[in-house]
Amino acid sequence: MAFLDMQDYTAAARRYWWLVALVGTVALGYSVMQLAQLPPIVLAQVIAGAAVAAIVGLFPVRIPGAKTAVAGGEIFIFLVLLLYGAPAAAIAAAVEGAVASWRSSKRWTSRIGTPMMAAIAMLACATLFEMARAELTARGWNSGMLLLVLLVFSVLYFAANTLLTSTLIALKNGAPLRPIAWWRSLGWVAMAYMASSRSTSQNTREN
């Protein structure tokens, strides 16, 4: 694929990028198949939620001193998760990531890799969230516990997304993998994710 400029990628970074692309394709394919089973009216609502997240993704914010950017559409992605499930949230996260990377980078490695990483992180974390929510519902626990689980989910999603993106950057630069240091330096992003999850939970209860 000539349009994939990997001249500055090490061999390890190239292998990692292709692995992410493969796993991300599987995650998106699974999500699309699950959404295809929804009634048309529900599917339209999912598409609308993803579209709103994409609009927010048009205005990514570059992280100071880093080669990554955040778009801020998490509140809408988390809302899609609460209302329509993990596959829908994975699609919304991928759409937001695609739009944000399109605006912030001209490289196809980023335009493809970013949504794939978002889909992988969201599908994995959201699936765990849905399992926990089902267990809480079965036990009859209140919405306060749901908020706590949603906050934990948002931190996990931040951690997974940061790990996926920062690993690629480290491999490109031949730098050591230091996930703890990455999470600490981007802790403010985790706080933003948690704030989004809290707002989403409140809006869902009010509606």
RADA-V896398 format. One record per backbone hydrogen bond with DSSP energy under -1.0 kcal/mol. CO is the residue of the C=O (numbers start at 1). NH is the residue of the N-H. E is the energy in kcal/mol with one decimal. If there is no record, write none. Layout:
# RADA-V896398
CO|NH|E ; CO|NH|E
This chain:
# RADA-V896398
1|4|-1.6 ; 3|5|-1.0 ; 6|9|-1.6 ; 10|14|-2.2 ; 11|15|-2.2 ; 12|16|-2.4 ; 13|17|-2.6 ; 14|18|-2.4 ; 15|19|-2.0 ; 16|20|-2.6 ; 17|21|-2.5 ; 18|22|-2.2 ; 19|23|-2.8 ; 20|24|-2.9 ; 21|25|-1.9 ; 22|26|-1.9 ; 23|27|-2.5 ; 24|28|-2.7 ; 25|29|-2.6 ; 26|30|-2.7 ; 27|31|-2.2 ; 28|32|-2.7 ; 29|33|-2.1 ; 30|34|-2.0 ; 31|35|-2.4 ; 32|36|-2.0 ; 34|37|-1.1 ; 35|38|-1.9 ; 39|43|-2.6 ; 40|44|-2.3 ; 41|45|-1.4 ; 42|46|-2.1 ; 43|47|-2.4 ; 44|48|-2.1 ; 45|49|-2.3 ; 46|50|-2.5 ; 47|51|-2.2 ; 48|52|-2.1 ; 49|53|-2.0 ; 50|54|-2.1 ; 51|55|-2.2 ; 52|56|-2.1 ; 53|57|-1.9 ; 55|58|-1.2 ; 56|59|-1.8 ; 61|70|-2.4 ; 63|66|-2.1 ; 68|63|-2.2 ; 70|61|-4.1 ; 73|77|-1.8 ; 74|78|-3.4 ; 75|79|-1.3 ; 76|80|-2.1 ; 77|81|-2.1 ; 78|82|-2.5 ; 79|83|-2.1 ; 80|84|-3.0 ; 81|85|-1.8 ; 85|89|-1.9 ; 86|90|-2.4 ; 87|91|-1.9 ; 88|92|-2.3 ; 89|93|-2.7 ; 90|94|-2.2 ; 91|95|-2.6 ; 92|96|-2.5 ; 93|97|-2.5 ; 94|98|-2.4 ; 95|99|-2.4 ; 96|100|-2.7 ; 97|101|-2.4 ; 98|102|-1.9 ; 99|103|-1.7 ; 100|104|-2.1 ; 101|105|-1.9 ; 107|111|-2.1 ; 108|112|-2.1 ; 109|113|-2.0 ; 110|114|-2.4 ; 112|116|-1.5 ; 113|117|-2.6 ; 114|118|-2.3 ; 115|119|-2.4 ; 116|120|-2.3 ; 117|121|-2.7 ; 118|122|-2.6 ; 119|123|-2.6 ; 120|124|-2.1 ; 121|125|-2.4 ; 122|126|-3.2 ; 123|127|-1.7 ; 124|128|-1.6 ; 125|129|-2.2 ; 126|130|-2.6 ; 127|131|-1.9 ; 128|132|-2.2 ; 129|133|-2.8 ; 130|134|-2.3 ; 131|135|-1.8 ; 132|136|-2.3 ; 133|137|-2.5 ; 134|138|-2.2 ; 135|139|-1.6 ; 136|141|-2.2 ; 142|146|-1.1 ; 143|147|-2.3 ; 144|148|-1.8 ; 145|149|-2.5 ; 146|150|-2.5 ; 147|151|-2.3 ; 148|152|-2.2 ; 149|153|-2.6 ; 150|154|-2.3 ; 151|155|-1.8 ; 152|156|-2.3 ; 153|157|-2.8 ; 154|158|-2.2 ; 155|159|-2.7 ; 156|160|-2.8 ; 157|161|-2.7 ; 158|162|-2.8 ; 159|163|-2.3 ; 160|164|-2.4 ; 161|165|-2.4 ; 162|166|-2.7 ; 163|167|-1.7 ; 164|168|-1.2 ; 165|169|-1.7 ; 166|170|-2.5 ; 167|171|-2.5 ; 168|172|-2.3 ; 169|173|-1.9 ; 170|175|-2.6 ; 178|182|-2.1 ; 179|183|-2.7 ; 180|184|-2.2 ; 181|185|-2.4 ; 182|186|-1.6 ; 184|187|-1.4 ; 186|189|-1.3 ; 186|190|-1.1 ; 187|191|-1.8 ; 188|192|-1.7 ; 189|193|-2.2 ; 190|194|-2.5 ; 191|195|-2.3 ; 192|196|-2.1 ; 193|197|-2.4 ; 194|198|-2.2 ; 195|199|-2.3 ; 196|200|-2.4 ; 197|201|-2.2 ; 198|202|-2.2 ; 199|203|-2.5 ; 200|204|-2.2 ; 201|205|-2.0 ; 202|206|-2.3 ; 203|207|-1.7
